[in-house]
């Protein structure tokens, strides 16, 4: 059931996530991976909440997943999403640095004008 899976995927406790993923039977690993990836592709903003599940799944069942021929086509959209976000990250980081520098200059000028106007 999709609603129940969405509720379960909202859990962020690392121990619960790890224990749940470890209990997955091998036959459920690929369908679970597909369900998680489908949710990430549908709403990329959910990556933050689903990352712990994805990380636990990929690390716990790595041996099995490496033997699956379907893995690369499944993960390709995830790779693309990560590349898109990384492409935006560096310019965004530069912008944040410039904004901080601008704020520091404004604060410095405000402090200097306050000192100049003080009796």
C-alpha positions as CSV (number, residue, x, y, z in Angstrom):
1,X,0.0,0.0,0.0
2,X,1.4,3.3,-1.1
3,X,0.1,5.4,1.8
4,X,1.5,2.9,4.4
5,X,4.9,3.0,2.6
6,X,4.9,6.8,2.6
7,X,4.2,6.8,6.3
8,X,7.0,4.3,7.0
9,X,9.5,6.3,4.8
10,X,8.8,9.4,7.0
11,X,10.6,7.6,9.9
12,X,14.1,9.1,10.3
13,X,15.5,7.2,13.3
14,X,18.7,5.7,12.0
15,X,18.3,2.5,14.1
16,X,14.8,1.9,12.9
17,X,15.8,2.6,9.3
18,X,18.8,0.2,9.5
19,X,16.8,-2.5,11.2
20,X,13.9,-2.3,8.8
21,X,16.2,-2.4,5.7
22,X,18.2,-5.3,7.1
23,X,15.0,-7.3,7.6
24,X,14.0,-6.9,3.9
25,X,14.0,-10.2,2.1
26,X,16.3,-10.2,-1.0
27,X,13.2,-10.5,-3.2
28,X,11.9,-7.2,-1.8
29,X,15.1,-5.2,-2.3
30,X,14.6,-4.1,-5.9
31,X,10.9,-3.3,-5.5
32,X,11.7,-1.2,-2.4
33,X,14.5,0.6,-4.2
34,X,12.2,1.3,-7.1
35,X,9.6,2.7,-4.8
36,X,12.1,5.0,-3.0
37,X,13.5,6.2,-6.3
38,X,10.0,6.7,-7.7
39,X,9.2,9.0,-4.8
40,X,12.5,10.9,-5.3
41,X,11.8,11.4,-9.0
42,X,8.3,12.5,-8.3
43,X,9.3,15.1,-5.7
44,X,13.1,15.8,-5.7
45,X,12.6,17.9,-2.5
46,X,12.0,14.6,-0.7
47,X,15.6,13.6,-1.2
48,X,16.6,14.8,2.2
49,X,14.0,12.6,4.0
50,X,14.6,9.6,1.8
51,X,18.4,9.7,1.7
52,X,18.7,7.8,5.0
53,X,16.5,5.0,3.6
54,X,18.4,5.0,0.3
55,X,21.8,5.0,2.0
56,X,20.8,2.1,4.3
57,X,19.4,0.1,1.5
58,X,22.4,0.6,-0.8
59,X,24.9,-0.2,1.9
60,X,23.1,-3.1,3.6
61,X,22.2,-4.9,0.3
62,X,25.3,-3.8,-1.7
63,X,26.4,-7.3,-2.6
64,X,23.0,-8.3,-4.0
65,X,22.5,-5.0,-5.8
66,X,25.9,-5.2,-7.5
67,X,24.8,-8.5,-9.0
68,X,21.6,-7.0,-10.5
69,X,21.7,-6.0,-14.1
70,X,18.7,-3.7,-13.6
71,X,20.6,-1.5,-11.1
72,X,22.3,0.9,-13.5
73,X,19.1,1.9,-15.3
74,X,17.3,2.3,-12.0
75,X,20.0,4.6,-10.5
76,X,20.6,6.7,-13.7
77,X,17.9,9.2,-12.8
78,X,19.3,9.5,-9.3
79,X,22.8,10.2,-10.8
80,X,21.3,12.8,-13.0
81,X,19.5,14.5,-10.0
82,X,22.7,14.5,-8.0
83,X,24.7,16.0,-11.0
84,X,22.0,18.7,-11.4
85,X,22.2,19.7,-7.7
86,X,26.0,19.7,-7.7
87,X,26.0,21.9,-10.8
88,X,23.9,24.5,-8.9
89,X,25.8,24.1,-5.6
90,X,29.1,25.9,-6.6
91,X,27.4,29.0,-8.0
92,X,25.1,29.1,-5.0
93,X,28.0,28.8,-2.6
94,X,29.7,31.8,-4.4
95,X,26.4,33.8,-4.1
96,X,26.2,33.0,-0.4
97,X,29.8,34.2,0.1
98,X,29.1,37.4,-1.8
99,X,25.9,38.0,0.2
100,X,27.8,37.5,3.5
101,X,30.5,40.0,2.4
102,X,27.8,42.5,1.4
103,X,26.1,42.1,4.8
104,X,29.4,42.6,6.6
105,X,30.1,45.8,4.6
106,X,26.7,47.1,5.4
107,X,27.1,46.3,9.1
108,X,30.5,47.9,9.1
109,X,29.2,51.1,7.4
110,X,26.3,51.3,9.8
111,X,28.7,50.9,12.8
112,X,31.0,53.6,11.3
113,X,28.2,56.0,10.7
114,X,26.8,55.5,14.2
115,X,30.3,56.3,15.6
116,X,30.6,59.4,13.5
117,X,27.2,60.6,14.7
118,X,27.9,59.9,18.4
119,X,28.6,62.9,20.6
